[in-house]
Amino acid sequence: MSAKNNNKLNVPEAREAMDRFKMECANEVGVDLKEGYNGDITARQAGSVGGQMVKRMIESYENSVK
């Protein structure tokens, strides 16, 4: 069974930047992500990476509104 990424970006050219952003957030929360397949991480770890990404996006928006 192969892993298939069904996530679509509104701006496909942003893929590389989003991958870097995900890696930065993973490092911040102590999750060891690697390029490609990461099916060996727990749901808790994946959730902490996603949560950190959302937190940083909200902070960025709030700072831009000031």
C-alpha positions in Angstrom: 0.0 0.0 0.0 1.5 3.3 -1.0 0.9 6.6 0.7 -1.0 9.1 -1.4 -1.2 12.8 -0.4 -4.6 14.2 -1.2 -4.0 17.6 0.3 -4.4 20.3 -2.3 -2.9 23.8 -1.9 -4.7 26.8 -3.3 -1.3 28.0 -4.5 0.6 24.9 -5.8 3.8 27.0 -6.0 3.7 27.3 -2.2 4.3 23.5 -1.6 8.0 24.0 -0.8 7.4 26.8 1.6 4.6 24.8 3.4 6.9 21.8 3.7 9.6 24.0 5.3 7.0 25.5 7.6 5.8 22.0 8.7 9.4 21.0 9.4 10.0 24.1 11.5 6.8 23.5 13.5 7.7 19.8 14.0 11.1 20.8 15.3 9.5 23.3 17.7 7.4 20.6 19.3 10.1 17.9 19.2 8.7 15.7 16.5 11.2 14.1 14.2 9.8 14.4 10.7 11.6 13.3 7.7 11.1 14.0 4.0 8.5 11.8 2.4 6.5 9.2 4.3 5.9 9.8 8.1 3.4 7.1 8.8 5.4 5.9 11.7 4.6 8.9 13.9 1.7 8.7 16.4 -1.6 10.6 15.9 -0.6 12.6 19.0 2.7 13.7 17.3 0.9 14.5 14.0 -1.7 16.5 15.9 0.9 18.5 17.8 2.6 19.5 14.6 -0.7 20.6 13.0 -1.7 22.4 16.2 1.7 24.3 16.2 1.2 25.2 12.5 -2.3 26.6 13.3 -1.1 28.5 16.4 1.7 30.2 14.4 -0.7 31.1 11.5 -3.1 32.7 13.9 -0.3 34.6 15.7 0.9 35.8 12.3 -2.6 37.0 11.3 -3.1 38.7 14.7 0.2 40.5 14.4 -0.7 41.7 10.8 -4.0 43.2 12.0 -2.4 45.3 14.7 
